[in-house]
């Protein structure tokens, strides 16, 4: 990946929206190419691999969730879902399919650019470019997020069953390799872009999760609160998932 600007593929069947996104991101200095369907994307990806894929869900033929699921086998590729579907079930399906981010249309283009930059941080080689936000990984033994069982497993092998929102919260943090996640982004992911009192609801969810974890594991959950920034998972992590191949 280019350490300055990632290559971006836009997978969107609406021509006007596709052109608007391409024009904005090209003007911002990104190398951008587009596809109007999953089939066209696969062909384009083979010839011109992308670092970040901006993916609509309502594609003709094979839908965006299927594309995201295939890309999950390629951790070096970031996936940002951009969709008009804004229900919790839709957002959860997108995250379980492997998306780094889930944004709801219409999206502010500056917000989209910020999410691309945040996703690119995850893609940077660990021994390469120093990210502007410091890494916070400190622990040695891994915490495991078991996708199939919707459970968090401590380094000592103890398991905690998670609710939907707890799972989505931890998945987002643990996929980010110790990079802090903004409260606003987490609130939007969990409660939707138009939810009221999102920050307070997020704080309450984290407090409850910490209490549950302390009772289940007899140790402190390594979720660090960063003042005026957000949250970060500060221990080594592993997310179990069934491997799939991109053809």
Secondary structure, DSSP 8 states (H G I E B T S, - for coil): --SSS-EEEEE-S-HHHHHHHHHHHHHTT-EEEEESSHHHHHHHHHHS--SEEEE-S--SSS-HHHHHHHHTT-TTSEEEEEES--SHHHHHHHHHTT-SEEEESS--HHHHHHHHHHHHHHHS-TTSS--SS------SS-EEEETTTTEEE-TTS-EEE--HHHHHHHHHHHTTTT--EEHHHHHHHHH-TT-TTHHHHHHHHHHHHHHHHHHHHSS---EEEETTTEEEE-S-EEEE-------
